[in-house]
């Protein structure tokens, strides 16, 4: 089934879905304005093939030129939008990174092994992507979705996968083998096995609840001094 663009030219359902998802990934963008801008830049009709050739630089120029979004839009949002325009991540419910992530120095960064939506449902060595979250006492934000496809072409896929999430403090997965876990640790990441899996944000809320008074292992990971037993006792008395 075809649908009409603002110019009256047909757009396939697939192209319309790609454009809608890309617009959703960009803060402040309206779908109608986005379709019009794409049509002006790519030429009509807007086809799947034309969308597949859009680059981050094309998208940045398009958005700046039409002033339909802040020119300083986050690079991660631009990349996510381009991937949607290419048709990636549409069939398996790939999530879109949050657009309102606050700058927070010293925030905990956590990678989650995932295959579906925002679920923790992957093995470290076989998941199709890592969801990267920023976790603070105030909130949990999805900051990036990183495909493992390129990493799996490396000579050592586990080393490449660890490098893919090398900016994270922790990595959650349903399972991981001993040799792979050693490579993750060598990359400076603390692996956490969570066999039951579940909604990623729900799992991370359990972690979030420990940030005020992190256990020694987590305090070490994030470079914070672990509370002493005396501090725990004083806090508990103050809360009583």
N, C-alpha and C positions, 0 to 999 in steps of 0.2 A: 504494500500500500504506500502511496506517495502522499506527502503533505506539502502545502504551499509555503513558500518563503514570503517575507514581506514584499518582495519584488514580483510575486506571482509566479515564480519559476519553481518547478517541482523539486523537492528534496526527498530522497529516499528515507524510509523509516530508520534505517541504520545510520545515515548521516545526521538525521534529526536527533537521534539518541546520543551520538558522539558530541554534537554541538551542545546539547542540553547538559550533559555531564561535564563538559569542559567549562561551560559558563558557571556551573555550580562550584567548580574548583577555584574559581577566581572571585575574590571578595568584591562585592559591589557591582557585579556585572549582571545586566538584564539580558535574558535570552534573545528577545527580539532585536535589541541593539547589537548584540553579538553576531547574530545571523546576518544582519544588514552589513556590518563591518567586514565579515568574512566574504560575503558576496561581492562587495566593492573591491576587496583586495585580490580574491582568487578568480573572480569572473564567474558569471552564471552559465549554467546551473552549478551549484555547489555539489560536487560529487564525492563519493567515498575516496576515489583516487586522488582528487585534489587535496582533501583533508589529510591523506596519508603523507603528503609532501610538506606539510607545514612544520616549520622549525620553531624553536624557542625564540630566536631572533625575529622571525616573521611575526610571531604572536606579540612580542614586546612592541615592535614597530606599529602593528595594527592597533593595539590598545592605547599606546601613547598618542597616535595620530588622531584617533577618534575620541580621545579623552573620556572613554567610558569606564575607565578604572584608573586608580592612582598609578602613575608611571613607576613608582617605587614598589610595585607589587612583588611579593616574595618570590625568589627564584624557584623554590620548591613548588609553589602553586602553579607557576608557569609550566614547569616540567610535567606536573600532573595533568594540566589542561591539554598539553600537546599529546601526551600519551592517550588521553581519551579521544582526541581528534583522530589519532592514528587507528583507533578501534581497539586499543588494549584495555583489559580490565573491565570489559562490559558484561561478559558472560558469567563471571564468577563473583560478582559483587565486590570488586576491588574498592576499598574505601577511599574517600577523598581526604587528604590532610586538612586539619582544622585551619581556618583562615585567621583566627584571632589569638594566635599563640603569643603570650606576653614574653618580653625579654626578661630572663631571670638568671642572673649569674649564679653558678653553682647548683643549678637544677639537676636532678637525677635523670639520666637518659637510659631508657630501657628498650631493647629490641625484643620483639615477640615473633616467634616462628609461626607462620600462618599460611593457610591454603585457601580459606574462604572468608570473605567479609572481614569483620573485626574479631575473628575467633582466634584463640590460641589453640591451634589444632594441627601443629606441624612438628616433625622431627627435624633436628638441626640440619642433618645432611640431605634432606629431601624436600623440605618445604619450598613452595614456589616464591615466597617473598618474606621479608621481614617488615613488620610494622614497628616504627620507631616512635616512642612516646617521650614526652617531657613530663616528669612527675614531681610535683611539689606538694607541700602541705595544703596549698590553696586549690589545686586542681590537677587534672590529667588531660593532656592534649596530644593528639596524633600529629606529629610533625613531618613524617615522611613515610612513603611506601616504597621499599626497595626490592626490585625483582632479583632473583638469584640466577636468572638465565645466563648472564654473562659469566658469573663466577663458576658455573658448572662446566665451562669450557676450559678452565685453567688446569694445569698439570696436577695441582693439589687443590681439589675443590673445597676441602675444609679450611685450608689456609685462606683461600679466596673469599669464602663465606665469612670468616672471622674478620677479614680486612673490610668487607662490605659494611660491617657494623662496628668498625674500630673506634668510632667516637662515642660508643655507648658504655655505660658502667656495668650494666647487667644484660643478660640475654635469657629470656624465658622460652622453654620448649617442652614438648611432651616427653621427649627422650633424646638422648645423645650418647654416642659411644665413648669409651674411655680415651682412645687416641684423639678423637675430635675434640673432646672436652679439654685435653691438654693443650691443644692448639688455640682454643678459645682463651684459656687462661694466659698463655704466652702473649696473646694479643692485648692483654690488659683488661679482659672482660670476665666478669664473674658469671658462670653458667648456673642457671636455676632450673632443675627439672620439675615440671608440674604435670604429672601424668594424666590427671583428670581433664585437663584443658578447660575450655569454657570461654565466655565473653572476655575479651582481652581487658577491657576497662574494669570489669568486676574483679578480675584477678589482681590487677594493679591497685585497686582500692585497698586490698589487704596490705600490699606493700606500703601504700601511702599512709596507712594508719600507724606505721612504725617510724615514720620520719621524725616525729617530734622527739622521740627518745630511741634512736636506732640501736639495734643489738650490735655487739662488737664487730661482727663480720661485715655488716652493712656500713657501719661508721668507718671502717677501714677502707671499704670500696670507694666511698665518696669523700674520703680525706677529712673526716670529722672526728673529733675526740669522742669516744664512747662515754656515756654517762656512768658515773661511779655508782656503787650500791647506795652510798649516802645520798646522792642526787635523786635516785629513784625514790628513796624513802621520803625525802623532803618534798618532792613533787606530789607524792601520794597524799601526804599530810595536808598540803596546801589545797588539794582538790577535795578533801574530805569535808 
